[in-house]
Amino acid sequence: MMLYITSKAKDAFAAEPTVSVFDVEVETFKGMVQLRGTTDTLEQAQRAGEIAFWR
């Protein structure tokens, strides 16, 4: 199940033009998606959180 959650989040990042899947690492631990990485702006960081939250 965790692999499925991680894959869904990564797929969503790949489809998102404002946040690069190469800049944000996605991991799932105990059913919770964890993001790690860097973005150029606060807005990109917030968008990354939104993408992961809705997966």
Distance bins in CASP14 RR format, pairs under 12 A and 6 or more apart:
PFRMAT RR
TARGET T0000
AUTHOR 0000-0000-0000
RMODE 2
METHOD distances of the structure
MODEL  1
1 7 0 0 0 0 0 1 0 0 0 0 0
1 8 0 0 0 0 0 1 0 0 0 0 0
1 28 0 0 0 0 1 0 0 0 0 0 0
1 30 0 0 0 0 0 1 0 0 0 0 0
1 31 1 0 0 1 0 0 0 0 0 0 0
1 32 0 0 0 0 0 1 0 0 0 0 0
2 8 0 0 0 0 0 1 0 0 0 0 0
2 9 0 0 0 0 0 1 0 0 0 0 0
2 26 0 0 0 0 0 1 0 0 0 0 0
2 27 0 0 0 0 1 0 0 0 0 0 0
2 28 1 0 1 0 0 0 0 0 0 0 0
2 29 1 0 0 1 0 0 0 0 0 0 0
2 30 0 0 0 0 1 0 0 0 0 0 0
2 31 1 0 1 0 0 0 0 0 0 0 0
2 32 0 0 0 0 1 0 0 0 0 0 0
2 33 0 0 0 0 1 0 0 0 0 0 0
2 34 0 0 0 0 0 1 0 0 0 0 0
3 9 0 0 0 0 0 1 0 0 0 0 0
3 10 0 0 0 0 0 1 0 0 0 0 0
3 26 0 0 0 0 0 1 0 0 0 0 0
3 27 0 0 0 0 0 1 0 0 0 0 0
3 28 1 0 0 1 0 0 0 0 0 0 0
3 31 0 0 0 0 0 1 0 0 0 0 0
4 10 0 0 0 0 0 1 0 0 0 0 0
4 11 0 0 0 0 0 1 0 0 0 0 0
4 28 0 0 0 0 1 0 0 0 0 0 0
4 31 0 0 0 0 0 1 0 0 0 0 0
4 33 0 0 0 0 0 1 0 0 0 0 0
4 55 0 0 0 0 1 0 0 0 0 0 0
5 11 0 0 0 0 0 1 0 0 0 0 0
5 12 0 0 0 0 0 1 0 0 0 0 0
5 26 0 0 0 0 1 0 0 0 0 0 0
5 27 0 0 0 0 1 0 0 0 0 0 0
5 28 1 0 1 0 0 0 0 0 0 0 0
5 29 0 0 0 0 0 1 0 0 0 0 0
5 30 0 0 0 0 0 1 0 0 0 0 0
5 31 1 0 0 1 0 0 0 0 0 0 0
5 32 0 0 0 0 1 0 0 0 0 0 0
5 33 1 0 0 1 0 0 0 0 0 0 0
5 34 0 0 0 0 0 1 0 0 0 0 0
5 52 0 0 0 0 1 0 0 0 0 0 0
5 53 0 0 0 0 0 1 0 0 0 0 0
5 54 0 0 0 0 0 1 0 0 0 0 0
5 55 1 0 0 1 0 0 0 0 0 0 0
6 12 0 0 0 0 0 1 0 0 0 0 0
6 13 0 0 0 0 0 1 0 0 0 0 0
6 21 0 0 0 0 0 1 0 0 0 0 0
6 25 0 0 0 0 0 1 0 0 0 0 0
6 26 1 0 1 0 0 0 0 0 0 0 0
6 27 1 0 0 1 0 0 0 0 0 0 0
6 28 1 0 1 0 0 0 0 0 0 0 0
6 29 0 0 0 0 1 0 0 0 0 0 0
6 31 0 0 0 0 1 0 0 0 0 0 0
6 32 0 0 0 0 0 1 0 0 0 0 0
6 33 1 0 0 1 0 0 0 0 0 0 0
6 34 0 0 0 0 1 0 0 0 0 0 0
6 35 0 0 0 0 0 1 0 0 0 0 0
6 52 0 0 0 0 1 0 0 0 0 0 0
6 55 0 0 0 0 1 0 0 0 0 0 0
7 13 0 0 0 0 0 1 0 0 0 0 0
7 14 0 0 0 0 0 1 0 0 0 0 0
7 21 0 0 0 0 0 1 0 0 0 0 0
7 26 0 0 0 0 1 0 0 0 0 0 0
7 27 0 0 0 0 0 1 0 0 0 0 0
7 28 0 0 0 0 1 0 0 0 0 0 0
7 33 0 0 0 0 0 1 0 0 0 0 0
7 55 0 0 0 0 1 0 0 0 0 0 0
8 14 0 0 0 0 0 1 0 0 0 0 0
8 15 0 0 0 0 0 1 0 0 0 0 0
8 26 0 0 0 0 1 0 0 0 0 0 0
8 28 0 0 0 0 1 0 0 0 0 0 0
8 31 0 0 0 0 0 1 0 0 0 0 0
8 33 0 0 0 0 1 0 0 0 0 0 0
8 51 0 0 0 0 0 1 0 0 0 0 0
8 52 0 0 0 0 1 0 0 0 0 0 0
8 53 0 0 0 0 0 1 0 0 0 0 0
8 54 0 0 0 0 1 0 0 0 0 0 0
8 55 1 0 1 0 0 0 0 0 0 0 0
9 15 0 0 0 0 0 1 0 0 0 0 0
9 16 0 0 0 0 0 1 0 0 0 0 0
9 19 0 0 0 0 0 1 0 0 0 0 0
9 21 0 0 0 0 1 0 0 0 0 0 0
9 24 0 0 0 0 1 0 0 0 0 0 0
9 25 0 0 0 0 0 1 0 0 0 0 0
9 26 1 0 1 0 0 0 0 0 0 0 0
9 27 0 0 0 0 1 0 0 0 0 0 0
9 28 1 0 0 1 0 0 0 0 0 0 0
9 31 0 0 0 0 0 1 0 0 0 0 0
9 32 0 0 0 0 0 1 0 0 0 0 0
9 33 1 0 1 0 0 0 0 0 0 0 0
9 34 0 0 0 0 1 0 0 0 0 0 0
9 35 0 0 0 0 1 0 0 0 0 0 0
9 48 0 0 0 0 1 0 0 0 0 0 0
9 49 0 0 0 0 1 0 0 0 0 0 0
9 50 0 0 0 0 0 1 0 0 0 0 0
9 51 1 0 0 1 0 0 0 0 0 0 0
9 52 1 0 1 0 0 0 0 0 0 0 0
9 53 0 0 0 0 1 0 0 0 0 0 0
9 54 0 0 0 0 1 0 0 0 0 0 0
9 55 1 0 1 0 0 0 0 0 0 0 0
10 16 0 0 0 0 0 1 0 0 0 0 0
10 19 0 0 0 0 0 1 0 0 0 0 0
10 20 0 0 0 0 0 1 0 0 0 0 0
10 21 1 0 0 1 0 0 0 0 0 0 0
10 22 0 0 0 0 0 1 0 0 0 0 0
10 24 0 0 0 0 1 0 0 0 0 0 0
10 25 0 0 0 0 1 0 0 0 0 0 0
10 26 1 0 1 0 0 0 0 0 0 0 0
10 27 0 0 0 0 0 1 0 0 0 0 0
10 28 0 0 0 0 0 1 0 0 0 0 0
10 33 0 0 0 0 0 1 0 0 0 0 0
10 35 0 0 0 0 0 1 0 0 0 0 0
10 48 0 0 0 0 0 1 0 0 0 0 0
10 51 0 0 0 0 1 0 0 0 0 0 0
10 52 0 0 0 0 1 0 0 0 0 0 0
10 55 0 0 0 0 1 0 0 0 0 0 0
11 21 0 0 0 0 1 0 0 0 0 0 0
11 26 0 0 0 0 1 0 0 0 0 0 0
11 51 0 0 0 0 0 1 0 0 0 0 0
11 52 0 0 0 0 0 1 0 0 0 0 0
11 55 0 0 0 0 1 0 0 0 0 0 0
12 18 0 0 0 0 0 1 0 0 0 0 0
12 19 0 0 0 0 1 0 0 0 0 0 0
12 21 0 0 0 0 1 0 0 0 0 0 0
12 24 0 0 0 0 0 1 0 0 0 0 0
12 26 0 0 0 0 1 0 0 0 0 0 0
12 33 0 0 0 0 0 1 0 0 0 0 0
12 35 0 0 0 0 0 1 0 0 0 0 0
12 47 0 0 0 0 0 1 0 0 0 0 0
12 48 0 0 0 0 1 0 0 0 0 0 0
12 49 0 0 0 0 0 1 0 0 0 0 0
12 50 0 0 0 0 1 0 0 0 0 0 0
12 51 1 0 1 0 0 0 0 0 0 0 0
12 52 1 0 0 1 0 0 0 0 0 0 0
12 53 0 0 0 0 0 1 0 0 0 0 0
12 54 1 0 0 1 0 0 0 0 0 0 0
12 55 1 0 1 0 0 0 0 0 0 0 0
13 19 1 0 1 0 0 0 0 0 0 0 0
13 20 1 0 0 1 0 0 0 0 0 0 0
13 21 1 1 0 0 0 0 0 0 0 0 0
13 22 0 0 0 0 1 0 0 0 0 0 0
13 23 0 0 0 0 1 0 0 0 0 0 0
13 24 1 0 0 1 0 0 0 0 0 0 0
13 25 0 0 0 0 1 0 0 0 0 0 0
13 26 1 0 0 1 0 0 0 0 0 0 0
13 33 0 0 0 0 0 1 0 0 0 0 0
13 35 0 0 0 0 1 0 0 0 0 0 0
13 37 0 0 0 0 0 1 0 0 0 0 0
13 39 0 0 0 0 0 1 0 0 0 0 0
13 44 0 0 0 0 0 1 0 0 0 0 0
13 47 0 0 0 0 1 0 0 0 0 0 0
13 48 1 0 0 1 0 0 0 0 0 0 0
13 49 0 0 0 0 0 1 0 0 0 0 0
13 50 0 0 0 0 0 1 0 0 0 0 0
13 51 1 0 0 1 0 0 0 0 0 0 0
13 52 0 0 0 0 1 0 0 0 0 0 0
13 54 0 0 0 0 0 1 0 0 0 0 0
13 55 0 0 0 0 1 0 0 0 0 0 0
14 20 0 0 0 0 1 0 0 0 0 0 0
14 21 1 0 1 0 0 0 0 0 0 0 0
14 22 0 0 0 0 1 0 0 0 0 0 0
14 24 0 0 0 0 0 1 0 0 0 0 0
14 26 0 0 0 0 0 1 0 0 0 0 0
14 51 0 0 0 0 0 1 0 0 0 0 0
14 55 0 0 0 0 0 1 0 0 0 0 0
15 21 0 0 0 0 1 0 0 0 0 0 0
15 51 0 0 0 0 1 0 0 0 0 0 0
15 55 0 0 0 0 0 1 0 0 0 0 0
16 22 0 0 0 0 0 1 0 0 0 0 0
16 23 0 0 0 0 0 1 0 0 0 0 0
16 24 0 0 0 0 1 0 0 0 0 0 0
16 26 0 0 0 0 0 1 0 0 0 0 0
16 39 0 0 0 0 0 1 0 0 0 0 0
16 44 0 0 0 0 1 0 0 0 0 0 0
16 47 1 0 0 1 0 0 0 0 0 0 0
16 48 0 0 0 0 1 0 0 0 0 0 0
16 49 0 0 0 0 0 1 0 0 0 0 0
16 50 0 0 0 0 1 0 0 0 0 0 0
16 51 1 0 1 0 0 0 0 0 0 0 0
16 52 0 0 0 0 0 1 0 0 0 0 0
16 54 0 0 0 0 0 1 0 0 0 0 0
16 55 0 0 0 0 0 1 0 0 0 0 0
17 44 0 0 0 0 0 1 0 0 0 0 0
17 47 0 0 0 0 0 1 0 0 0 0 0
17 51 0 0 0 0 0 1 0 0 0 0 0
18 24 0 0 0 0 0 1 0 0 0 0 0
18 39 0 0 0 0 1 0 0 0 0 0 0
18 40 0 0 0 0 1 0 0 0 0 0 0
18 41 0 0 0 0 1 0 0 0 0 0 0
18 43 1 0 0 1 0 0 0 0 0 0 0
18 44 1 0 1 0 0 0 0 0 0 0 0
18 45 0 0 0 0 0 1 0 0 0 0 0
18 46 0 0 0 0 0 1 0 0 0 0 0
18 47 1 0 1 0 0 0 0 0 0 0 0
18 48 0 0 0 0 1 0 0 0 0 0 0
18 49 0 0 0 0 0 1 0 0 0 0 0
18 50 0 0 0 0 0 1 0 0 0 0 0
18 51 0 0 0 0 1 0 0 0 0 0 0
19 26 0 0 0 0 0 1 0 0 0 0 0
19 35 0 0 0 0 1 0 0 0 0 0 0
19 37 0 0 0 0 0 1 0 0 0 0 0
19 38 0 0 0 0 0 1 0 0 0 0 0
19 39 1 0 0 1 0 0 0 0 0 0 0
19 40 0 0 0 0 1 0 0 0 0 0 0
19 41 0 0 0 0 1 0 0 0 0 0 0
19 43 0 0 0 0 1 0 0 0 0 0 0
19 44 1 0 1 0 0 0 0 0 0 0 0
19 45 0 0 0 0 1 0 0 0 0 0 0
19 46 0 0 0 0 1 0 0 0 0 0 0
19 47 1 0 1 0 0 0 0 0 0 0 0
19 48 1 0 1 0 0 0 0 0 0 0 0
19 49 0 0 0 0 1 0 0 0 0 0 0
19 50 0 0 0 0 1 0 0 0 0 0 0
19 51 1 0 0 1 0 0 0 0 0 0 0
19 52 0 0 0 0 1 0 0 0 0 0 0
20 26 0 0 0 0 0 1 0 0 0 0 0
20 37 0 0 0 0 0 1 0 0 0 0 0
20 38 0 0 0 0 1 0 0 0 0 0 0
20 39 0 0 0 0 1 0 0 0 0 0 0
20 40 0 0 0 0 1 0 0 0 0 0 0
20 44 0 0 0 0 1 0 0 0 0 0 0
20 47 0 0 0 0 0 1 0 0 0 0 0
20 48 0 0 0 0 1 0 0 0 0 0 0
20 51 0 0 0 0 0 1 0 0 0 0 0
21 35 0 0 0 0 0 1 0 0 0 0 0
21 37 0 0 0 0 0 1 0 0 0 0 0
21 39 0 0 0 0 0 1 0 0 0 0 0
21 48 0 0 0 0 1 0 0 0 0 0 0
21 51 0 0 0 0 1 0 0 0 0 0 0
21 52 0 0 0 0 0 1 0 0 0 0 0
22 37 0 0 0 0 1 0 0 0 0 0 0
22 38 0 0 0 0 0 1 0 0 0 0 0
22 39 0 0 0 0 0 1 0 0 0 0 0
23 35 0 0 0 0 0 1 0 0 0 0 0
23 36 0 0 0 0 0 1 0 0 0 0 0
23 37 1 0 0 1 0 0 0 0 0 0 0
23 38 1 0 1 0 0 0 0 0 0 0 0
23 39 1 0 0 1 0 0 0 0 0 0 0
23 40 0 0 0 0 1 0 0 0 0 0 0
23 41 0 0 0 0 0 1 0 0 0 0 0
23 44 0 0 0 0 1 0 0 0 0 0 0
23 45 0 0 0 0 1 0 0 0 0 0 0
23 47 0 0 0 0 0 1 0 0 0 0 0
23 48 0 0 0 0 1 0 0 0 0 0 0
24 33 0 0 0 0 0 1 0 0 0 0 0
24 34 0 0 0 0 0 1 0 0 0 0 0
24 35 1 0 1 0 0 0 0 0 0 0 0
24 36 1 0 0 1 0 0 0 0 0 0 0
24 37 1 0 1 0 0 0 0 0 0 0 0
24 38 0 0 0 0 1 0 0 0 0 0 0
24 39 1 0 0 1 0 0 0 0 0 0 0
24 40 0 0 0 0 0 1 0 0 0 0 0
24 44 0 0 0 0 1 0 0 0 0 0 0
24 45 0 0 0 0 1 0 0 0 0 0 0
24 47 0 0 0 0 1 0 0 0 0 0 0
24 48 1 0 1 0 0 0 0 0 0 0 0
24 49 0 0 0 0 1 0 0 0 0 0 0
24 51 0 0 0 0 1 0 0 0 0 0 0
24 52 0 0 0 0 1 0 0 0 0 0 0
25 33 0 0 0 0 0 1 0 0 0 0 0
25 34 0 0 0 0 1 0 0 0 0 0 0
25 35 1 0 0 1 0 0 0 0 0 0 0
25 36 1 0 1 0 0 0 0 0 0 0 0
25 37 1 0 1 0 0 0 0 0 0 0 0
25 38 0 0 0 0 0 1 0 0 0 0 0
25 48 0 0 0 0 0 1 0 0 0 0 0
25 52 0 0 0 0 0 1 0 0 0 0 0
26 32 0 0 0 0 0 1 0 0 0 0 0
26 33 1 0 0 1 0 0 0 0 0 0 0
26 34 1 0 0 1 0 0 0 0 0 0 0
26 35 1 0 0 1 0 0 0 0 0 0 0
26 36 0 0 0 0 1 0 0 0 0 0 0
26 37 0 0 0 0 1 0 0 0 0 0 0
26 48 0 0 0 0 1 0 0 0 0 0 0
26 49 0 0 0 0 0 1 0 0 0 0 0
26 51 0 0 0 0 1 0 0 0 0 0 0
26 52 1 0 0 1 0 0 0 0 0 0 0
26 55 0 0 0 0 1 0 0 0 0 0 0
27 33 1 0 0 1 0 0 0 0 0 0 0
27 34 1 0 1 0 0 0 0 0 0 0 0
27 35 0 0 0 0 1 0 0 0 0 0 0
27 36 1 0 0 1 0 0 0 0 0 0 0
27 37 0 0 0 0 0 1 0 0 0 0 0
27 52 0 0 0 0 0 1 0 0 0 0 0
28 34 1 0 0 1 0 0 0 0 0 0 0
28 35 0 0 0 0 0 1 0 0 0 0 0
28 52 0 0 0 0 1 0 0 0 0 0 0
28 55 0 0 0 0 1 0 0 0 0 0 0
29 35 0 0 0 0 0 1 0 0 0 0 0
29 36 0 0 0 0 0 1 0 0 0 0 0
31 52 0 0 0 0 0 1 0 0 0 0 0
31 55 0 0 0 0 0 1 0 0 0 0 0
32 52 0 0 0 0 1 0 0 0 0 0 0
32 53 0 0 0 0 0 1 0 0 0 0 0
32 55 0 0 0 0 0 1 0 0 0 0 0
33 48 0 0 0 0 0 1 0 0 0 0 0
33 49 0 0 0 0 1 0 0 0 0 0 0
33 50 0 0 0 0 0 1 0 0 0 0 0
33 51 0 0 0 0 1 0 0 0 0 0 0
33 52 1 0 1 0 0 0 0 0 0 0 0
33 53 1 0 0 1 0 0 0 0 0 0 0
33 54 0 0 0 0 0 1 0 0 0 0 0
33 55 1 0 0 1 0 0 0 0 0 0 0
34 48 0 0 0 0 0 1 0 0 0 0 0
34 49 0 0 0 0 0 1 0 0 0 0 0
34 52 0 0 0 0 1 0 0 0 0 0 0
35 44 0 0 0 0 0 1 0 0 0 0 0
35 45 0 0 0 0 1 0 0 0 0 0 0
35 46 0 0 0 0 0 1 0 0 0 0 0
35 47 0 0 0 0 0 1 0 0 0 0 0
35 48 1 0 1 0 0 0 0 0 0 0 0
35 49 1 0 0 1 0 0 0 0 0 0 0
35 50 0 0 0 0 0 1 0 0 0 0 0
35 51 0 0 0 0 1 0 0 0 0 0 0
35 52 1 0 1 0 0 0 0 0 0 0 0
35 53 0 0 0 0 1 0 0 0 0 0 0
35 55 0 0 0 0 0 1 0 0 0 0 0
36 45 0 0 0 0 0 1 0 0 0 0 0
36 48 0 0 0 0 0 1 0 0 0 0 0
36 49 0 0 0 0 0 1 0 0 0 0 0
36 52 0 0 0 0 0 1 0 0 0 0 0
37 44 0 0 0 0 0 1 0 0 0 0 0
37 45 0 0 0 0 1 0 0 0 0 0 0
37 48 0 0 0 0 1 0 0 0 0 0 0
37 49 0 0 0 0 0 1 0 0 0 0 0
38 44 0 0 0 0 1 0 0 0 0 0 0
38 45 0 0 0 0 1 0 0 0 0 0 0
38 48 0 0 0 0 0 1 0 0 0 0 0
39 45 1 0 1 0 0 0 0 0 0 0 0
39 46 0 0 0 0 1 0 0 0 0 0 0
39 47 0 0 0 0 1 0 0 0 0 0 0
39 48 1 0 0 1 0 0 0 0 0 0 0
39 49 0 0 0 0 0 1 0 0 0 0 0
39 51 0 0 0 0 0 1 0 0 0 0 0
40 47 0 0 0 0 0 1 0 0 0 0 0
40 48 0 0 0 0 0 1 0 0 0 0 0
41 47 0 0 0 0 1 0 0 0 0 0 0
41 48 0 0 0 0 0 1 0 0 0 0 0
42 48 0 0 0 0 0 1 0 0 0 0 0
42 49 0 0 0 0 0 1 0 0 0 0 0
43 49 0 0 0 0 0 1 0 0 0 0 0
43 50 0 0 0 0 0 1 0 0 0 0 0
44 50 0 0 0 0 0 1 0 0 0 0 0
44 51 0 0 0 0 0 1 0 0 0 0 0
45 51 0 0 0 0 0 1 0 0 0 0 0
45 52 0 0 0 0 0 1 0 0 0 0 0
46 52 0 0 0 0 0 1 0 0 0 0 0
46 53 0 0 0 0 0 1 0 0 0 0 0
47 53 0 0 0 0 0 1 0 0 0 0 0
47 54 0 0 0 0 0 1 0 0 0 0 0
48 54 0 0 0 0 0 1 0 0 0 0 0
48 55 0 0 0 0 0 1 0 0 0 0 0
49 55 0 0 0 0 1 0 0 0 0 0 0
END
